[in-house]
Amino acid sequence: MSVFVDHSAEPASAGAFPLELVLTPASRWPTTLPDDTVTLIASRAIPPRTVRDERSTHTHRPSPVSIVVVTSNNLVYTRLCLESVLANTGDDTYEVVVVDNGSIDPAARYLRDLASEHVHVRLVVNDTNVGFVRAANQGLAIAGGDILLLLNDDTIVPPEWLPRLVTYARDAKTGLVGPVSNRAGNEAEIEAPYRTYGEFLRFVHDHTHAHRGRRFDIPVATMFCLAMRRDVYEKLGPLDEQFETGLFEDDDYSMRARAAGYRVVCAEDVYVHHFGQASIGKLAAVEQYGPLFAANRRRWEAKWGVTWRAHQHRRSREYDLIAERLRTIVDCLLPRCSTVLVVSKGDDALLKLGDRRTSHFPCTEDGAYSGHHPKDSQDAIATLELLRERGAEYLVFPKTAIWWLSYYAEFAEYLERGYRVLLRDENVGIVYGLRTPHSHSRAK
């Protein structure tokens, strides 16, 4: 069933980008965009310029909202983010504080030109990449707004995105508030079936109107887009710089907000597009993401004295039915007390497979979700073989994870050549037996 409805009340375009601009990534870890999208954005002129009067040239006018954006060389994403803010935020009641982490030309030149011509934009330049957390603190420290908002540089904001977010942030009981998104890694993530910028605008129009006034408490407000009042920031203090490049700084800040007596809220009627893994995904390509995740997890657990649990995604009736069918079939198919790996994004409900020993795939030493996917097929193969040598007997792909077998094509081929398929059901998932590999066809 289509999610789109009549759009006769909508403008033909919000003016930020061509409606046919493709937003669907070509690949992930790191996220890359289609060549046509990159070419179109890179070739655009800087958007229509605002005129600086004599006063704004020499002094900074206080703004009710300060939007802090950390950048580092990701020119196409940076342009999509900043130019959507300038086109879709609408008036002069905000400022954009850009903290650049050592970008070189053409990204550095673009930021200088943008800041020199747009009254909304203030630019702070670091000679080197000091990491997201320290750079974000730099921006927050000089921001002049009553509302402070952190926005990732791999986001696109739609029209009308800011007023409702600000309204929620002004609630005295609320400490932190963020929007829903296509990629949030937790309960703020919703299904968003659009491909182009025009479809994105229509989707946001429909979704936000259908969910007007709805918000809910959330364990972690992720910092791809996070708003708070100045008094909240002054009470909580800056982000904890022990988390350096990023990861767990938002878990930490949400814990601090609740410890101070504030609500942490997700606004159901505010939507922001998030590409995800545009910057930090590059660490996976050089095998740095996993060690950084593990190190920051240890720091977070040492600070709070509790075991970190993977973020959970919102549940739907369809998802629950898939999990229920999977449990029923596994109960009939796999021996009791067997050792089973389940491909997931950390949903512990998928591990409830009777009295079988279950672990996430990939996982930490204790079987918990590792917090990230393999960087490529070879990494997935190596991880599987290590766990198989440690006793794993079965590998389960729930329906929600079958996309792995397209994305990690060599891994899929390895499984098909080397292991027996015990179940292949498009409505439930796929189960491989790992105990008796086909030795004549296994990759060496």
N, C-alpha and C positions, 0 to 999 in steps of 0.2 A: 504494500500500500504506500503511495507517495506521501512524503512528509510536507509537500508543498501545497499551498492553497491559493486562492485568488489574491493577486498582488496589485489590483487596480489602484489601491491607495498609495502605492510606493512610487518614489521617483525612479526614473529609468536608470540613474546612476548616482552614486554618492560623490563622484568626481575624483576619487583617489586613484583608481587604476581601471584599465579596460575591463569590461564585464567578462570578456572571454579569457582573461589571464588565468592560466592553470596553476592551482595551488597544491595539487596532489604531488607529493615527493616522488622523484624517480627512484630513490633508494634511501636507506637509513643506516645509522651508525657509521659515519655521521650522515645526517640528513642532507640529501642533495636534491636540487630542483631540476625540472626538465630544462634542456638547453634553450628552448624558445622562451621560457619564462626568464631565465637568467639574461638572455640577450635583450629582451624587451625592457626589463628594469634597468639594466646597466646603461642602455642607450638613451634613457629618458633625460630630459633637462630637469634641473632642480625645479620643484613646483613653484607656482606663482608666488612672488615674493611680497612680504609685508614691508611697508615703509617705516624706517626708524626715524622718529622725530628727534630733536636735539636732546630732549630729556631722557629718552630711552637709550640713547647712545652712551650716555655718561653715568646713568644711575639705573639701578634695578628696581622695578616696581613690584611690591609684594603681590603675590597671587594666592587665591584661596586654595589652589591645588598645585602641588609640585610632583611631576612625574619623573622619576629617576630611571634612566636607561644606561646600562653598562654595555659598551661595544668593544669589539676587538677584531677588526679586519673582515668581518662577515658582511661585505658591502651590500649584496643584494638583499639579505635579510634585514640589515639595518635600514635600508631605504624603504622596504615594505613596512617596517614598523613605524619609523619616524614620519613618513609621508602619510600613512594612514592616520596617525595621531593628528597631524596638522590639518588634514582634510576632513576628518570625522569628529573632531572634538568641538569645533564650532564657534567658540567665542574667545575673548581675551582674559578669561578667568583662570588660566593655568599657565604654568611654565614647564618646559622640558629641560631637565638637567642631564646632559649627556656626559658620562664619565668614560673616556676612551682609554683602553688599556693597550697603548703602544701600537696602534694601527699605523701602517705605512700607506703611501699612495697606491691606488686612488682613493681608498677609504678615508684616509686622513684628510686629503684635500676636500673630499665631499663634505665631511663634517665641518671643516673650517668655513667653506662656502655657505653651508646651510645656516650656521650660527651667525655669520656676518650679515645675513639678509633677513632672518626671521626673528622678530622680537620675542617670540616664545622660547627660543632655544638658547641655553647657556651651555658652554662647552668647557669641560675640565680635561686636560690631556696629561696622561701618565707616560713617561718615557718607555716603560716596560709594562708587561702584563703582570699586574699585582694580584690577580685573581678576582673573582666575582665579589667575594664578601668584603674585602677591603675597599674595592672600588665603589660598591654600593654604599658603604659607610661614608665615603668621601662625598657622594652625592647627597645623602641624607643630611650630612652635617652642614651643608651650605644651602639646602633647600629652604625657601621662604614661605611655603604654604602652610595653611592650617590643616590641610589633608596631605599626607605623604603617601606616594604610590610608587611601588617598585614594578617595573615592566621589563620583561625580557626583550632582547633585541630580535628574537625570532618569533614575534607575535604580529598579528594584524588586528586592529581594533575597528569595530563597525560604527556607524552613526549611533548616537544616543547611548554610547557605552558608559560614559563617565557619570552623568547625573545620578542614576540609580545607585551606582557603587558608592558615590559620595554620601547619598542619603543614608544608606546602611551604615557607613563608617561613622556618621555623626551620632548614631544611637549610643547613649552613654554606657550601656551594658556591653557593647561590642568593642573588642580590641582589634581584631584583624578580620578583614573581609576580602574574599576573592570571587571571581566569576566561575561559571562552568566553561568547559572547553572540550575540544576534540581530543586533546592530549594533556592530561593532568596527572595521570598515574595514581589517582585515588577516586573518591566518591564524586569529585567535581567533574570527572570525565563522562561525557555523554556521547551517544552515537550521533554522528554528524555527517550524513551522506551527501556532501557537496564536493564538486571537483573544481569549479572555477570561482573567480571572485564574484561574478554575478549570482551564481547559485549560493555562495556564502551569504551575500546580502539578503537574499530571499529566505534562506534558512534562519538567519538571525531574526529577521522580521517576524516570522511565524513563531519561532520558539519563544522569544521574549514576550510577545503579546499573549501567548498561551499560558505563560507562567508568571504573569504580572504579580508582583508583591510577594513571591515565595522565596523563602530562604531557610536554611537549615544549619544546625551545628555540625562541624566537621572536625575530625581529629587534627588534620594538618592543612593549613592554607598554604599551598605551594606558591613560591615566589616568582612564577612566570608572570603573575599579576596579583599584587597584594596592596591593599589600601588600609590606612590607619590614621587616626587623629594625631595631631602633634603631641597632645598630652599623654597619649598612649606610648608614643615613641620615647618621650622624655622619661616616662616611668620605667619602660623596659630596657632602654639603652640601645646602643648600636648592636648590629649582628656580631655574633661571636667569631672572631677572626681565626680561631684555631681550625675552622672548617675551610679556610683558604680558598681554593679554586671553586668550591661549591660542593653540594651534597650534604644533607643533614642540617644545613643552616636553617631551613624552613621548619623541619621537625623541631629543632631547638627553640626557634622563636615562638612557635605555636605552644609549646610546653611552657615557655616563660609567660606568655599571655594568660593562659589558664591559671598558672600559679599565682598570677597577680589578680585573679578574680574576674577576668574578662571572658566573654564569649569569642569563639573563633567560628566564623560564619561563611557559608558559601551562598552567594546570591544566584538563585535559579533563573532569574530574569535578566541576568547580565551575561553576555557571551563574548569571549575573546578567542580568536584563532591562535593556536600554538603549534608551530612546526615541530618543536622538540628535537633534542640531540643535534642541533645545528652547530653548537660550540663544544659542549662537553662530550658529544658523541665522537669527536675527533680523537679523544683520549683512548677510545676502544681500538682505533686503528693502530695505535702504537703500544697497545697492551698496558695502558696506564689507568684505565677506568676502574677495572676490578680492584687493583691495589688501593686506589684512592677511596673507593666505596668502602672497602674493608677497614681502612685506617680511620675514616671519619665515623663509621659505625662504632668502632671501639671507643673513639673520643666521646661520642654522644652517650653511649652506655655507661662509660666511666663518670661522666658528668651527672647523669640522672639516676644512676644506680638501678636501672631496669633493663631488661632485654628488649631490644628493638624488634618490632613486628612489622612485616611488610605492609605497605598501604593497601587497603582493600578497595575494590571497585564496587560501584553501585550494582545492586542485584535487580534482575528483572525476572518476570515469571518464566520467560523463555529460557533464561540462564539456569534457573532453578530446576526446570524440567530436564534440561540437558544433563545437569549434575545428577539428578535422580535416576535418569535412564542409564547413565554411565555406571553408577553404583550397582544398579540391578544386574547389568550385564557382566560387570567385573566379578560380582559375587558368584555368578554361575560359571564364569570362564576361568578364573585364576584360582589356584590353590590357596587355602588359608595359610596364614603365616609366611606367605611369599613376600619378596621384597620388590616394591613397585616404585618406579620413577614416574612423576606426573608433570608434564609440561604445562606451566601456568605463569601468571604474573604475581605469584605469591598468595593466591587465594587458598587459605587453609581448608575451606569447605571441600575442595576437590580432592583433598587427601583422606577424606573420611570414607575409606573403602573397607569397612568391616574390620576384621582383626589382622589385616595385612600390614606389613611394615612399609610405610610410605614416606617418600621424600619429594620435594620439589626438584625440577630439573630446569636450569642448573641450581645447585644448592651449596650451602656452606658445609663445614665439617659436621655440624649437628643436624643436617637435613633441612634447615630453614632455607627459604628462597634467598638466592645470592644477591638479589636486588638489580640484576641486569641480565640481558640476554647474551649469548655468545657473540663475539665480535664477527665471526664468519663461520663457514661450514667446518673448516679444519679445527677451529676451537670447539665447536659442538661435538665433533667426532672424538677429539681427545678427551673431553669431559665425560662423554658417554663411556668410553673404554676404561677410564679410570674408575668410574662408579661401578661398571660391570665387574671389574677385577675385585672390587670391594664387596661384591655380593648382589648387585642389582640383577634381577631376573626378568623384569618386564618394563617396557616403556610405553606410557599411555599419552596419546594426544587427544584431549577432549575436542569436541567440535570447535570450540573457541580458539584452539591453538593450531588447527590444521594449516593455517596460513604459513607456519614455519616451513612446511614441506615445499612451498613455492619460493619463499624468501631464501631459505638455506637449501638450494637445489642440490648441491653436491652431498650434503648431509642426507637428504631424502634418497638420493641414488645409493649412497652407502648403506642405508638401512634396508632398502629394497634388495640389494645384492647380498647383503650379509645376514639378514635376520628374517625369521618367519613371521608373516602377518597372521595374527590370531583373530583380528576383528577389523573390518573396514566398513563402517556405516556412516554415511554422510550426515545423518541426524544425531549421531552420538559421538563418534570419534574413531581413532585407529589405535590398535594395540599390537605391539611387537613383542615377541618372545626373544629374550636375550641369552638364554641358557645354552642353546645349541646353535652356534653360528654356522652358516654354510661355508665351511673352510675352503672349499674349492673356489669361492667367488669373493671372499672377504678382501677388502683393500689392505695392503700391507702397511 
